[in-house]
Amino acid sequence: MHVVILVTAKDKKEAHKIANKLVAGKLIACANIINGIESVFWWDGKIDNAKEVLLVLKSRKSLVSKIIKTVKLVHSYSVPEIIALPIIAGNKDYLKWIDGSTG
């Protein structure tokens, strides 16, 4: 099974650091980095706002635990967003490419 994993980061530099570490380790096939998102969330008992960068990662379900561990090692947040969603259908050639690009 294939997954899309969403990770927010504080800035593009951190997003690239995370993406490069995951691709180099063959944990993900691809990372899309989307700059300029704004997040509104509860933190420390109050509503907070932050400008962030969103990573959209493509991988296999069997690698999710390693991805979470790796992201937590390099991420600056104490509680980083790392959410895996199943890919229920897609271009078969692209899904094969994910398989061939991950270890």
ZATIPA-962786 format. One record per residue: chain; residue in one letter; x, y, z of N, C-alpha, C in turn. Coordinates in steps of 0.1 Angstrom, whole numbers. Last residue first. Layout:
ATOM cadena residuo   npx   npy   npz  capx  capy  capz   cpx   cpy   cpz
ATOM      A       A     X     Y     Z     X     Y     Z     X     Y     Z
...
END
This chain:
ATOM cadena residuo   npx   npy   npz  capx  capy  capz   cpx   cpy   cpz
ATOM      A       G   133    22    -4   140    10     0   133     0     9
ATOM      A       T   119    37   -34   120    36   -19   126    22   -15
ATOM      A       S   116    36   -60   124    47   -55   126    46   -40
ATOM      A       G    99    15   -67   113    14   -71   122    25   -65
ATOM      A       D    75    25   -56    81    13   -51    96    12   -54
ATOM      A       I    71    48   -72    73    50   -57    80    37   -52
ATOM      A       W    67    35   -96    79    43   -95    82    46   -80
ATOM      A       K    43    23   -92    55    14   -94    68    22   -92
ATOM      A       L    28    46   -91    29    38   -79    40    28   -80
ATOM      A       Y    31    54  -118    36    63  -108    38    55   -95
ATOM      A       D    18    33  -131    32    35  -134    38    44  -123
ATOM      A       K    -8    36  -121    -1    24  -118    14    26  -120
ATOM      A       N   -22    64  -107   -15    60  -119    -6    48  -116
ATOM      A       G   -44    53   -81   -35    62   -88   -30    56  -100
ATOM      A       A   -60    48   -49   -59    46   -63   -50    56   -69
ATOM      A       I   -56    54   -22   -66    43   -26   -66    40   -41
ATOM      A       I   -32    60    -1   -35    63   -15   -44    51   -19
ATOM      A       P   -38    70    33   -36    60    23   -39    65     9
ATOM      A       L   -17    93    50   -30    90    44   -28    80    34
ATOM      A       A    -1   104    79    -1    95    68   -15    92    63
ATOM      A       I    13   132    93     1   125    91     1   117    79
ATOM      A       I    29   150   115    33   139   106    20   130   105
ATOM      A       E    38   179   130    27   172   123    33   162   114
ATOM      A       P    60   177   159    57   179   145    45   172   140
ATOM      A       V    65   188   187    54   179   183    51   182   168
ATOM      A       S    87   204   188    87   193   198    76   183   194
ATOM      A       Y   103   213   157    92   213   166    92   202   176
ATOM      A       S   125   208   140   127   217   151   115   217   161
ATOM      A       H   135   175   129   125   186   129   128   195   142
ATOM      A       V   151   153   129   156   165   123   147   177   124
ATOM      A       L   137   133   143   151   135   146   156   149   141
ATOM      A       K   112   133   131   113   137   145   128   140   149
ATOM      A       V   119   121   107   114   135   107   115   140   121
ATOM      A       T   126    95   115   135   104   109   131   118   110
ATOM      A       K   101    85   126   113    86   134   124    95   129
ATOM      A       I    85    86   103    82    94   115    94    96   124
ATOM      A       I    99    68    87    97    82    82    94    91    95
ATOM      A       K    95    45   101   109    50    99   108    64    95
ATOM      A       S    67    42    98    73    43   112    88    49   111
ATOM      A       V    64    40    70    58    52    78    65    53    91
ATOM      A       L    70    19    53    81    28    57    76    40    67
ATOM      A       S    47     6    46    57    -1    54    68     7    59
ATOM      A       K    34    24    29    29    23    42    40    16    51
ATOM      A       R    57    43     8    49    31    11    45    30    26
ATOM      A       S    52    77    -4    60    66     0    51    53     1
ATOM      A       K    55   112    -7    49   100   -13    58    88    -9
ATOM      A       L    46   142    11    56   131     8    49   119     2
ATOM      A       V    45   174    12    36   164     8    45   153     3
ATOM      A       L    51   199    35    57   189    27    46   179    24
ATOM      A       L    45   234    39    39   220    39    47   211    30
ATOM      A       V    55   259    61    58   252    48    52   238    49
ATOM      A       E    39   286    78    47   274    77    48   270    63
ATOM      A       K    31   310   101    34   308    87    43   296    86
ATOM      A       A     7   305   127    21   304   122    21   304   107
ATOM      A       N   -11   311   157   -10   312   143     5   311   139
ATOM      A       D   -31   298   184   -18   303   179   -19   303   164
ATOM      A       I   -51   297   213   -51   297   198   -38   304   194
ATOM      A       K   -39   280   242   -44   291   235   -43   289   220
ATOM      A       G   -26   258   255   -39   263   260   -44   275   253
ATOM      A       D    -3   252   239    -2   257   252   -14   264   257
ATOM      A       W   -22   256   210    -9   253   215    -8   260   229
ATOM      A       W   -44   251   183   -43   252   197   -29   248   201
ATOM      A       F   -40   270   152   -40   258   160   -40   261   175
ATOM      A       V   -36   277   119   -42   282   131   -44   270   139
ATOM      A       S   -12   285    93   -18   275   102   -24   282   114
ATOM      A       E    -6   291    60    -8   297    73   -16   287    81
ATOM      A       I    20   286    35     7   282    42     6   289    55
ATOM      A       G    43   291    20    33   302    22    20   297    28
ATOM      A       N    53   264    -1    56   275     7    44   284     9
ATOM      A       I    55   231    -3    45   241    -6    48   253     4
ATOM      A       I    72   206   -18    73   216    -8    65   228   -12
ATOM      A       N    70   172   -22    65   184   -28    66   194   -16
ATOM      A       A    91   145   -25    86   155   -16    82   167   -24
ATOM      A       C    94   110   -32    92   124   -37    87   132   -25
ATOM      A       A    98    86   -21   101    87   -35   102   102   -39
ATOM      A       I   113    80    11   102    85     3   107    86   -11
ATOM      A       L   135    66    20   122    64    27   110    70    20
ATOM      A       K   161    68    10   151    60     3   138    57    11
ATOM      A       G   177    86    22   175    74    29   166    64    22
ATOM      A       A   173   108     5   186   101     5   185    88    12
ATOM      A       V   146   114    12   149   109    -2   162   102    -2
ATOM      A       L   150   123    39   141   112    36   144   106    22
ATOM      A       K   168   144    36   172   133    44   163   121    41
ATOM      A       N   154   162    19   166   156    14   170   144    22
ATOM      A       A   132   169    36   130   162    23   142   155    18
ATOM      A       I   145   182    57   137   170    60   135   162    47
ATOM      A       K   157   203    43   165   194    51   158   181    54
ATOM      A       H   134   216    32   144   209    23   153   200    31
ATOM      A       A   122   225    56   115   216    47   125   208    38
ATOM      A       E   141   243    66   139   231    73   131   220    64
ATOM      A       K   139   262    45   152   255    48   150   242    55
ATOM      A       K   113   270    46   118   263    34   131   255    37
ATOM      A       D   100   266    80   104   274    68   110   264    57
ATOM      A       K    88   248    98    88   262   101    92   271    89
ATOM      A       A    66   224    84    79   228    88    79   243    90
ATOM      A       T    43   196    83    46   210    83    59   213    89
ATOM      A       V    36   168    63    45   173    74    45   188    72
ATOM      A       L    18   141    52    18   155    54    27   159    66
ATOM      A       I    21   115    30    24   119    43    25   135    43
ATOM      A       V     5    90    13     9   104    12    10   109    27
ATOM      A       V    13    56     5     7    66    14    12    80     9
ATOM      A       H     4    23    -7    11    35    -8     5    46     1
ATOM      A       M     8   -12     0     0     0     0     9    12     0
END
